[in-house]
Amino acid sequence: ECCRTLKKVVLPSTIKKILTGAFNGCRSLEEVNLPEGIEFIDESTFRLCESLKQVNLPSKLEIIRAELFYGSGIESIEIHHNIKEIGYWAFWGCKQLKCLAIPESVKRIGYGITSAHEGFEGIDCHAKGFHVENEALIDDENLELLCCWTQQKHYVVPECVRRIADISGNEFVETITIKQPVELTTYETFASDINLMRVDFQGGVTGITEHTFWNCRKIK
């Protein structure tokens, strides 16, 4: 963790688990092999690995855990059909990521799995119980907006949404309009939306915390 000059890691085939934050903050790490025998990779393992562009997920891996690639340099990744769950903020802040395809095998998806950045084409979601609408991933059972990658300046939240988890880290959006009553379900829902000036809760809102608009420098 935080070995900032580390560039390459070669793991033996005997490795079964990688525990929390093993390579977190290794900003120069460019290459790491993940042997097929690996069954478990814990949270934040490749967090802030800014030079890491590609990783092949082992076929026995079933969960992409929280913040696994948060702020990394990942450009593309194949989420194979044994993956059943994607944890919160798994790919948040991955500014080189071009797109994210979620297979039908995925049953659970956390909030904020990705965020808005230049060149991101969006999420192609085949998982049942979720759909993409107006550049947002929505949990159909809970009517919850899990993440949003819009580059629109003036964004209107889809009217099916009743809960909002994460529209954070967006440098494009300036105004957000929400016509229906909503509940905010995370404590930093709009954090670091650095150009956000106004959120219009036309139907009312619950769940605002002291961190809801953290680092929203232009909010009026």
N, C-alpha and C positions, 0 to 999 in steps of 0.2 A: 504493500500500500504506500502510495506517494513516493515511489522510486522514480524520480522525474527524469532520469537519464536512461532508464530501462527501455530497450527497443524491441527485444525479441524474447519470447518464452517458449520452450519446448517441453511439453508435459509427457510423461511416460504413459503407456497404455494401461498401467495398473491403477491410475487415478479414477475414483468413483464419484468424488464430491469436491466441489470448490466452495469454500465457506465465505461468509459475508465480507465484502469489500476487499477481496484478495488483491486486486489490481487497481483499486480505486485511486484516482489521482495520478496514475502513471501516464503522464501527458505525452511522453515520447514513444509509448508502446505502439509498434506498427504491426506486429505479427504475433499471433498465439494460436497454437493448434489445440483443438478440443477433441481428445480421443473419443471414439464411439462408445467406449465403456462408461463414460460419464453419465450419471443418472440425476445429479442434483447440482445446480449452480445457484448459490444464494444471492440475496439482495446486494445491489450496488457493486457487483464484481468488476464491471468495466466502466463504472461511473467516472466521467471526466477523462476518459482515455481519448483525448482529442485527435491523436494520430492513427487510431485504429479504424480502418476503413471497411473491413469485411471480416465476418466470423461465420463459420459453418456450425450450426447447432447440432449437437449429437442426436442421433435418432431415438435414443432412449429417454431423452429429456421431455418431460411432460408440462413443466411450468416455466414460463419466462417471468422471473420474480421481479418485485418492485425495484425500480430505478436501475435495472440491470445494465442498460446502456445510456443512462441519463447523461446528457451533455457530451456524448462521445462523437467520434468522427465517422460513425457508420454511414456508408453511402447506400447500401442495399443489404437486405437480409431475407433469407427464405425461412418462413415459419412453416415447418413441416406438419404433416397430418397426425403426428402423435402429440402435438401441443394442445393442452386442454384449457390452459389459463394464461392470461397476460396480466401481470401486476401493474399497479398504479405507477405512473411516470416512467414506464419501461424505456420509452424512446423520447422522452421530453427533452427538448433543447438539442436534438441531433440535427444540426443545421445543414448537414450534407446529405441527409436522407432524402431520396427522390420520391419514394412511395412505400406503402405498407399494405401487404395483402394478408388478410386474416382468413384462414381456412375454416371449413365447416366444423372441424373437430373442436374448435375453441368453444367452451361453455361459459367461461367467466372472463370478463374484461374489466380492469380497474380504470379509474379516472385518469385523465391527463396523459394517456399513453403516448401521445405526440402533441406537438405544438406548431404554431404557424411559423414558416420561414420561406424565404425566396427560393423558388424552384421546386417546392414540395407539391406533388401532384395529387396527394390525398390518400385516403384509406379505401381499399377495395375489400369490403367485408362480406364474407360468405357465412359467417356464424349465425345460427338461428337465434332469434330473440333480440337481434340488434339490426339497426339499419342506418344508412348514411342519408342525411337530408341537409341541404344548404350548408355543405362543408362542415358538418358536425356528425359525430358518432353518437347514436342514441340507443339507450337500453330500453327496449320496448316494454318489458314487464314493469319497470319502475318509472317509465316516462322521463328518464333522466338523461340529460346531455352530459356525456362523459368527457368529450374533448372537442375542440373546434380549431380548425386550421385556416380559417378564412383570411383572405387578404383584402376583403372589402373594407372601405372606410366606414360605411354606415351599415351595420349588420342588424338583421332582424332574426331573433330566435324563432325557430319553427314552433308553430302553434300547438303541436302535440306535446311539447315539453312542459312538465310540471315541476321538475327538479333540475338544478344546474350544479354540476360538480366542478367543472374546470374550463375556463376560457382565459387562461393565464399565459404570460410570456408572449403576447401578441404585440408586435410593433406597428401593425398596419391599422387596426381598428381605432376609430375616433369616437363613434357613438354606437350604443347598443340599445335596441328597442325590444321590450318584452311585453306583449299585449296581454298575456294571461297571468294569473297569480302563480308565483313560483316560490320554491324553497331553495335556498343555497345550502349545499350539503357538504362543502369543504370550507376550511377557514381562510383559504387564500384564493377564492374563486376567480377574481380578476387581477391578481397580483402581477406586477411587472408588465401590465399593458401600458407601455410608456407614453403612448400618444392618446390614450383614452381620456376624453373630456366629459362625457356624459353617459349615464345609464338611465334609461326611462322605464321604470317599473310601472307600467300602466295599470296592471291588475293587482298590484301589491306584492310584497315580498316578506319572507321570514328567513332568518338564518344569517343575517349580516353580523360579522365579527370585527374586531379592531384590525384584523389583517386582511379583510376582504379586498381592500383597495391598496394594499401595501405596494409601495414603489410605483404607484400610478401618478406620475409627476405632474400631469396636466389636468387631473380631474377637477371639475368645477362644481 
